[in-house]
Amino acid sequence: MVSERHAAFWNSELAFIRNTEPKVIAYSRRSGNEEYLILVNLSDQAATPQFTNGDMAVAAFSSRTTKEVIYRTGADNDAPAYLHGRLFIHPYETLIVKV
């Protein structure tokens, strides 16, 4: 289970992150050197959220070329999390990305 292996999910700071998709919740969890971006799509439509504030997690996430998706729910776990270089999240999907 992800929450047992990573301290950021049980002993950490939580910060909500604004994004352009009204039905996508985005937040970061951080503990020590571990940091994760968590996105939850509450819509029945796919989304490509863009982040709208200067949060450190967002800056680190946006500047990296490779991002490790460590957990994903949704229609197809083998589908890419990025479409044309932008984050892509399926309907009703949760995505956890290591920052």
Secondary structure, 3 states (H helix, E strand, C coil): CHHHHCHHHCCCEEEECCECCCCEEEEEEEECCEEEEEEEECCCCCECCCECCCCHHHHHHHHCCCCEEEEECCCCCCCCCEECCEECECCCCEEEEEC
